[in-house]
Amino acid sequence: MLSRTERDVIVVGGGPAGSVTAALLAMKGRDVLLLDREVFPRYRIGESLMPATYWTFQRLGILEKMHSGPFVKKESVRFFAPSGRGALPFYFDEVEQGESAVTWQVDRAPFDQMLLDHAAGKGVEVRTGINVTGLLMEGERVVGVQTTGGDGAKRPLQARVLVDASGQNGLVARRLGLRVMDSRLRHISYFTRFRGGARDSGRDAGATLILRTKHGESWFWSIPLPDDLMSIGVVGHIDYLLKGRSKVAREVFAEERALCPPLEERLQGAVQEGPVQVLRDFSYISSRIAGDGWVLAGDAFGFLDPIYSSGVFLALKSAEYAADSIHDALAADDLSGARLGRHGEEFVAGVEALRRLVYAFYDPDFSFARFLRRYPQARVDLVNLLVGNVYRRDCSGIIELLDDWSPLQDYRPLSLSTSAT
């Protein structure tokens, strides 16, 4: 089946961005091949969803699967100060009504498998264990990929459009030198899982907790998962968590955990499962979102700091935008970067709104409580940002207030090069 000469679309990467882009294009009648070098299910970090993912799930027709799946319902997020004091939760039903006010904490292995299976069920040809080793080019246009299968055989595969959803590997962005690191967010994360530990009760049982350490130099996430598991990770600046510290990840994790009494209390009696893993320099964006014959989606385009759990949401939204632009470009027989990337500025505007809230969190003088005492009128807009309503609501008002609270020196809003739009 891999010998077919040309497909409408080849998608590289079977994570949320790739699976959703592929599924939506197949639902529009397009001939789509999806390739991934790994065999599913496989482990991924990034378990907490934003409520705004609801609308993508609705469009895909998988809400019933989400409701019946092995996922924990999430209705809020709660922040803890360095003192250990927890603020009142931000409940999503302050701005959303009904089902869309509730989202999920997901184990990514079954979640990603569900999305991949859904794409296959919509007619996408899925092939795993296929390593994409390079791009096929005709001048400046991408016309396919070079692959190596499990048998070691090299096969060129052609397509009218290539979607790079290869995650942080960034097949196209790295090849074309498009990736731009965020110098303000040079962070590193140490993370693992625990079985057991205390959870809040009632509607707060599925809440994401964000807990600052005593000195405020780092923060932990605590995400409740099915089967009594908890995802626990610490994030801090590379200079703080790396310089003069142990080279052993579990030792750094343990040192930071000791600086977070509310987390220590919750993990009493819990048993660590699996090693402490590390990710570094994970905030970046690409200078272009599309070019002649190619489109970037999900983490292959960019990734924002994990403080607000926006990763999967932005991956899904970028997939929706990409699928619509590609379908229209194929219909018009115009596969230029301008046509394929026509959604770029609109998508990036949403990323920019969330990025500005990320920057505020890392301001040593910022706290949500103090911010809302000064600007009580901003609460609705703030909850809309935490929900992910950056494409459904106008959040410009709170961005102006954040700029007033915490002016940034040499701040440049995100933008794409003119060749991408």
Phi, psi and omega in degrees: 000335180285353183274355178306137191290319182211137176251163171298312186218135166249129176250125177259113180116125183255017175286190183305314182296314181292315181297318182288317175303313181297314182298315182294322177292319177296323178295339176268005177092010181276150179273110190235134173245129178246132181238140173215141183284339182265163175256127183274156356285152178219155184285139170217146172276157179111063192264343188264129182259152169273148180302331182294350173295341180309318187288328174291316178300321178297315180297322179288337184081035183239015180301322179298321178294323178294317181294325183266356184282173182278058186239154180266131179287137182237121182244356186197172171224144183226137183248140179244133180283166176304333178292347184095354181282132179266132174287166174296144180298151167268111180269134185291337180285002171293334182233347181243155179239145174069214186302325185288354177275355181239133175236203188221152163260126189236141164283118188298332181300303178290329179295309179296322177297320178299315180294320179294317178296323179296318177299315178298321179294337178270001176110002177288134173277114184255129177228117177255167184073020179248121182265121176272118189255347181185176180256145170264127185237145166236098188067236179267359184264134173277130183237005179160195182223156172262132184232159171230124182272179179298337178275001180085355181284138178266131182223126171279138179234130184255150177206155176289327178222138173253129172255118176268104174239039187276012176070212184292347174299323173056061183311305184282314184300320180288320181296321185262003177066043185263344190283131179238118180283148178272108186292339178280344187236051179277080188247164176224149182230139172243129187212156178200192178230152176232146172255130184095194182098159185278143173234155174291167184254170176063221183290349178270359185297332182256014185290145166281133178249134175243114189238116177284147174283169189307317184270355178078008181279346181210170178213154178249147164258149173226116186236117179284133181240170177298167176060033175064023177267154174225133173270124182233128178213152178242142181231137176199172179295145181303318181299325182282313188275347181252314189291126178071014182252167177299149175276355181267118187301318183295331180287319177296316179302315181295320179298317180289322178300322180293342179268009183230078184305319180299325177288317178305317180297320181288335183264006176301124181085352179281151182245126179293137178238115180090163182285165170280126180252166188226137168229141181223157178049055187258008177254118185198167174211160178262149182285345176224151178252348180200160174211186182297109177088003182215154178220142175260143178219149177065215184295343176294334176272312182186164177216138180255149177317143189281006188305323183252014176059041184271355190301306182292321179302310181293328176297314181294318181293319178297326178295318177300310180301314182298315181300316181294317179295319180294315180302314180293322179294319177296318180297325181272356184054041178232099185255030177287160177298326180298317182284316182292333182252025186293342178275356191303309184294323179294317179295315182295329178299322177292319177299319182298320179299316179291323180298322180295324177289327175298313179301320180299318181302324183273001172287121183303335183268000185267139164212152180297323181297311180295319180299316182284334173295322179283322184234070182300335180290350184272356187301313182299314179296323178297314179295325176299322176294317180293330176285331184099020183278040183281348177250357182244342182228154176277111182253015185295330182299314181289331177296320177297321179292322177297322177295324178291319181292315190223076179300137181254132177283138177056036181279131177237119176300152178297143176206161178251151176294152186298335180288350182264354188235000000 
